[in-house]
Amino acid sequence: MTRSMDSGPSRFQLSLAEFCRSTAAWRRRKAEEYDRDERNLHTAAALEELANHILKLPADDTRLLDLQRLAGEGDDFLPDQRVLYELGRFRFHQPDTGLEPFLDTLVALAEADRGESGRFGGRLPEGDDPWA
């Protein structure tokens, strides 16, 4: 999937950005719940920044394509456990985390999530895997 620079973000980018914004809204609610905890507000702002950054990337950015393959269903971003966890904590404990390295981390986590999917006991011998 490719696009020219002036045709706008892909539907997957829009879905990923909306997921970031939705998680930012959740963090803002948590800030209210936990007496305006600044870490929640900082993470909410970081997720908004990440959403804006994602929408500016070219649709053929390899990280976006990898995330779509690993943590997407069609054009929808549907992450698993590790990606969900890290997105919800973006810049919560490490406020200087960069956008680009974080995207790289999300891809690595999505690969780990995909590799574990349905394999809670680890890899099984050939013929013993009920999910294969």
C-alpha positions as CSV (number, residue, x, y, z in Angstrom):
1,M,0.0,0.0,0.0
2,T,1.5,3.3,-1.0
3,R,0.3,6.8,-1.4
4,S,1.7,10.1,-2.5
5,M,2.7,12.6,0.1
6,D,-0.3,14.9,-0.6
7,S,-3.1,12.3,-0.5
8,G,-3.4,12.2,3.3
9,P,-3.0,9.5,5.9
10,S,-4.1,5.9,5.3
11,R,-7.1,4.5,7.1
12,F,-4.8,2.5,9.2
13,Q,-2.9,5.6,10.2
14,L,-6.3,7.3,11.1
15,S,-7.2,4.2,13.2
16,L,-3.9,4.2,15.0
17,A,-4.0,7.9,15.7
18,E,-7.6,7.6,17.0
19,F,-6.5,4.8,19.3
20,C,-3.7,7.1,20.7
21,R,-6.2,9.9,21.2
22,S,-8.7,7.6,22.9
23,T,-5.9,6.4,25.2
24,A,-5.0,10.0,25.9
25,A,-8.6,10.7,26.9
26,W,-8.5,7.7,29.3
27,R,-5.2,9.1,30.8
28,R,-6.9,12.5,31.3
29,R,-9.7,10.7,33.2
30,K,-7.1,8.9,35.3
31,A,-5.5,12.2,36.1
32,E,-8.8,13.4,37.5
33,E,-9.3,10.2,39.4
34,Y,-5.8,10.4,40.9
35,D,-5.8,14.0,42.1
36,R,-4.4,15.5,38.8
37,D,-1.4,13.2,38.7
38,E,0.9,15.0,36.4
39,R,2.3,11.8,34.9
40,N,-1.2,11.0,33.5
41,L,-1.4,14.4,32.0
42,H,2.1,14.2,30.6
43,T,1.2,10.8,29.0
44,A,-2.0,12.2,27.5
45,A,-0.1,15.1,25.9
46,A,2.5,12.6,24.6
47,L,-0.1,10.4,23.1
48,E,-1.7,13.4,21.3
49,E,1.8,14.3,20.0
50,L,2.3,10.7,18.8
51,A,-1.1,10.7,17.1
52,N,-0.2,13.9,15.2
53,H,3.2,12.4,14.3
54,I,1.7,9.2,13.0
55,L,-0.6,11.2,10.7
56,K,2.3,13.0,9.2
57,L,4.3,9.8,8.3
58,P,4.1,8.4,4.8
59,A,1.7,5.5,4.6
60,D,4.5,3.3,3.3
61,D,6.6,3.9,6.5
62,T,7.8,0.4,7.3
63,R,6.8,0.7,10.9
64,L,3.3,1.5,10.0
65,L,3.1,-1.4,7.5
66,D,4.6,-3.7,10.2
67,L,2.1,-2.5,12.8
68,Q,-0.8,-3.0,10.4
69,R,0.4,-6.6,9.7
70,L,1.1,-7.4,13.3
71,A,-1.4,-5.4,15.3
72,G,-4.2,-4.7,12.8
73,E,-7.2,-6.3,11.2
74,G,-7.6,-4.7,7.8
75,D,-7.4,-1.0,8.3
76,D,-8.2,-1.2,12.1
77,F,-5.5,-1.0,14.7
78,L,-6.2,-3.7,17.3
79,P,-3.2,-4.2,19.5
80,D,-2.5,-7.0,21.9
81,Q,-1.3,-6.9,25.5
82,R,2.3,-5.6,25.2
83,V,1.5,-2.9,22.7
84,L,-1.6,-1.8,24.7
85,Y,0.4,-1.6,27.9
86,E,3.2,0.5,26.5
87,L,0.9,2.8,24.6
88,G,-0.9,3.5,27.8
89,R,2.4,4.3,29.6
90,F,4.1,6.4,26.8
91,R,6.3,8.9,28.6
92,F,4.7,8.1,32.0
93,H,8.0,7.0,33.7
94,Q,10.4,8.2,31.0
95,P,9.3,11.6,29.8
96,D,12.2,12.0,27.3
97,T,11.2,9.0,25.2
98,G,11.4,10.0,21.5
99,L,8.6,9.4,19.0
100,E,10.7,7.5,16.5
101,P,12.3,5.1,19.0
102,F,8.9,4.5,20.5
103,L,7.4,3.5,17.2
104,D,10.3,1.1,16.7
105,T,9.5,-0.3,20.2
106,L,5.8,-0.7,19.3
107,V,6.8,-2.8,16.3
108,A,9.1,-5.1,18.4
109,L,6.3,-5.5,21.0
110,A,3.7,-6.3,18.3
111,E,6.1,-8.9,17.0
112,A,6.4,-10.4,20.4
113,D,2.6,-10.3,20.9
114,R,2.1,-12.0,17.6
115,G,4.7,-14.7,18.4
116,E,3.0,-15.5,21.6
117,S,-0.6,-15.4,20.3
118,G,-2.2,-18.6,21.5
119,R,1.1,-20.1,22.7
120,F,0.8,-19.6,26.4
121,G,2.9,-22.8,27.1
122,G,5.6,-21.8,24.6
123,R,6.3,-23.4,21.3
124,L,5.1,-27.0,21.1
125,P,6.5,-30.0,19.2
126,E,5.2,-30.4,15.6
127,G,1.8,-32.1,15.7
128,D,1.1,-31.1,19.3
129,D,0.1,-27.5,18.7
130,P,-3.7,-27.1,18.9
131,W,-3.5,-23.7,17.2
132,A,-1.5,-24.8,14.2
